[in-house]
Amino acid sequence: MSVNGYFFEDLVVGQTATYGKTVTDADVVLFAGVSGDTNPVHLNEEAARETMFKGRIAHGMLSAGFISTIFGTKLPGPGTIYLSQNLRFKAPVRIGDTVIAKVEVIELIPEKKRANFKTTCSVGNTVVIDGEATVMVPSRG
């Protein structure tokens, strides 16, 4: 399955893809509803002002979801199966911030048709999330 994506055989170490999204209030509210994470730091400006962030912030997993967007739609693309991900949350994302997610192929495992990726999300020059992921990639064979 490669509908505008890549087969395992097409991947090369160093290959990258990005996805950008400006986080809106609606995104945060809808994510809270879908995930059940109604922590006031995400939804209540008055309560959030009392935190170390001094205002509302988006859910970390909302931004992390943009990494999944790349895997499922761009690189490798449709048919990719997410196997693992580790994440380090480095800085907050605020409503109105534009998050740029990026993945980079760092290792190919031919016998298992798996690829390891460096994953990052940034707002401007600030890395807000970094980590690594492993995916299973469709093969031509």
C-alpha positions in Angstrom: 0.0 0.0 0.0 1.6 3.2 -1.1 -1.0 5.8 -2.0 1.4 8.8 -2.3 3.7 7.3 0.4 6.8 5.3 0.4 7.5 1.6 0.4 10.3 0.3 2.7 12.5 -0.1 -0.3 12.2 3.7 -1.1 13.4 4.9 2.3 17.0 6.2 2.9 18.7 7.3 6.1 18.5 11.0 6.3 15.1 11.3 4.6 12.8 13.8 6.3 9.3 15.1 6.2 7.4 17.9 8.1 3.9 18.9 9.0 2.9 22.2 10.4 -0.3 23.3 12.3 -1.3 26.4 14.2 -2.9 25.3 17.4 -6.3 26.8 18.0 -8.5 27.1 21.1 -10.9 24.7 19.3 -8.1 22.1 18.9 -7.4 22.2 22.6 -11.0 21.9 23.6 -11.7 19.1 21.2 -8.6 17.2 22.2 -9.7 17.5 25.9 -13.1 16.1 24.9 -11.7 13.2 22.9 -8.9 12.3 25.3 -10.7 13.1 28.6 -7.8 15.2 29.7 -9.6 18.2 31.2 -6.6 19.5 33.3 -7.4 23.1 34.0 -4.0 24.2 32.7 -5.4 23.4 29.2 -8.9 24.8 29.6 -9.1 27.4 32.3 -7.1 30.6 31.8 -7.6 31.8 35.4 -6.4 28.6 36.9 -3.6 28.3 34.3 -2.3 31.7 35.2 -1.5 30.3 38.7 0.8 27.6 37.2 4.5 27.8 36.2 3.2 28.4 32.6 1.3 31.6 33.6 -1.5 30.8 31.1 -3.1 28.0 29.2 -1.1 25.5 27.3 -2.0 22.9 24.7 -1.8 19.2 25.6 1.6 17.8 24.9 0.0 14.8 23.2 -1.8 17.1 20.8 1.5 18.2 19.4 2.9 14.7 19.5 -0.1 13.7 17.4 1.4 15.7 14.5 4.2 13.2 14.4 1.6 10.5 13.7 0.2 12.7 11.0 3.5 12.5 9.1 3.9 8.8 9.5 0.3 8.1 8.3 0.2 10.5 5.4 3.7 11.5 4.2 6.7 9.5 5.4 6.5 6.6 5.1 2.7 7.3 4.5 -0.4 5.2 4.1 -0.1 1.7 5.5 2.5 2.6 8.0 2.1 0.9 11.5 3.3 2.9 14.5 5.2 0.5 16.8 6.8 2.7 19.4 7.5 6.2 20.4 9.4 7.9 23.2 8.8 11.6 23.9 10.6 14.3 25.9 8.4 17.4 26.5 10.8 20.3 26.5 8.7 23.5 26.4 5.0 24.4 26.3 2.8 25.0 23.3 0.3 27.9 23.6 -2.8 28.6 21.7 -1.9 30.4 18.5 1.6 28.8 18.3 2.5 27.1 15.0 4.0 23.6 15.7 6.2 22.1 13.0 6.6 18.4 13.4 9.6 16.7 11.7 10.6 13.1 11.3 14.0 11.9 10.0 14.9 8.3 9.1 17.9 7.3 11.3 17.9 3.5 10.8 16.5 0.9 8.4 15.9 -2.7 9.5 15.4 -4.6 6.2 14.7 -8.1 7.7 11.7 -6.7 9.6 10.7 -3.9 7.2 11.0 -1.4 10.1 12.4 2.1 10.3 13.6 4.1 13.2 13.1 7.9 13.2 14.2 10.9 15.1 11.1 12.9 15.9 10.8 16.6 16.9 8.2 19.3 17.2 9.2 22.9 17.3 7.7 26.3 17.7 9.9 28.8 16.0 13.5 27.9 17.0 12.3 26.2 20.2 12.2 22.4 20.3 9.0 21.6 22.3 9.2 17.8 21.9 11.9 15.4 20.9 12.1 11.7 20.7 12.5 8.5 18.6 10.0 6.3 16.9 9.8 2.9 15.3 7.4 2.1 12.5 6.6 -0.9 10.3 6.6 0.1 6.6 4.7 -1.5 3.7 7.0 -3.4 1.3 6.8 -3.8 -2.5 7.4 -7.5 -1.9 
